[in-house]
Amino acid sequence: MQPVIHRLDTHYAIGPVYCYSLESADGLILVDCGVPNEEAKRHYQESLDLSRLRHILITHAHSDHYGLAEWLSAQSGARIYFPYRDYLKVRHRDEHLRLLGDIMQGMGFSNRYYQRLLAIITHPEDFFPFPDELFVVERDFPQELGLDFIACPGHSQSDLVYLGGDWAITGDTLLPGVFQTPVLEVDMINNGRFNNYEAYCDSLVKLAALSGRRILPGHRETSVNVHDAQLFYVGKLLHRAELLRPWRKEVNISHIISEMFTGGMTSTFLIYLKAAELLFIQDFFREPERLAVSLRHIGLYDQVEELFDRALGR
């Protein structure tokens, strides 16, 4: 059972999204689905027998990965499966947005800025409404599909990797040549900020174990060397940490952004992404040994040791 690749254009800077369909005894399965534009709809109408689509599995609930799910389900009757943490965000949306505002205020951002961000992240043209009927992967996943999944959070709090045979569909967790920005998110289980850095250090070990499988990523190339992708990501993290070292203890993230980007960073959403990245790096500074332990465990520490020392100023 080898997945069929569906390359769908998006209007995001990351470029096209890759989704994957595969046969099962029950019918067709689709892992991720792209954004709900007419081109994507036409693609699926021409390339899939939608009457046979039974299951839509989402790696993580970012709009380029889940956006077309509700339309596809309406065409086919397919069930939509979200990761549990994304399911909580959907079902407790107002509380999620309130907590996000509290977190942004604690980072030094004004309510005026947060209201601008809120208008963006709730605007249906870019952040599509979630489907009304959802199933939870961790609770409702059909064992008869012959697939498995593992949680590898870091880019988001809910990143899932789907496994079958000799392949792994990895969403945004293993992108070749891309430092995929960790996203600032509310941990609805603990009612606080989700710690992407801590999660990523743990996920490094799980992702390294995928070496030898055919890696099917959510963007860019469809042939990925696991260790090369991890080395690129960690190398980029350490390089940016070296640049951030003068502000390693500054709690006002808004102030750091204004100081680092003296020409002005004006895009509301890019500021949000940069704030998430800075938090990720500050968490590294608080506990660098956590990353070092993971890298030693998977045999990559020696290859980044010099970068590690430079980032920490030693």
Buried (B, 14 or more C-beta within 10 A) or exposed (E): EEBEEBEBBBEBEBBBBBBBBBEBEEBBBBBBBBBBBEEBBEBBEEEBEBEEBBBBBBBBBBBBBBBBBBBBBEBBEBBBBBBBBBBBBBEBEEBBBEBBBBBBBEBBBEEEBBEBBBEBBEEEEBBBEBBEEBBBBBEEBBEEBBBEBBBBBBBBBBBBBBBBEEBBBBBBBBBBEBBBBBBBBBBBEEEEBBBBBBBBBBBBBBBBEBEEBBBBBBBBEBEBEBBEBBBBBBBBBBBBBBEBBEBBEBEBBBEBBBEBEEEEEEEBEBBBBBBBBBBBBBBBBEBBEBBBBBBEEBEBBEBBBEBBEBBBEE
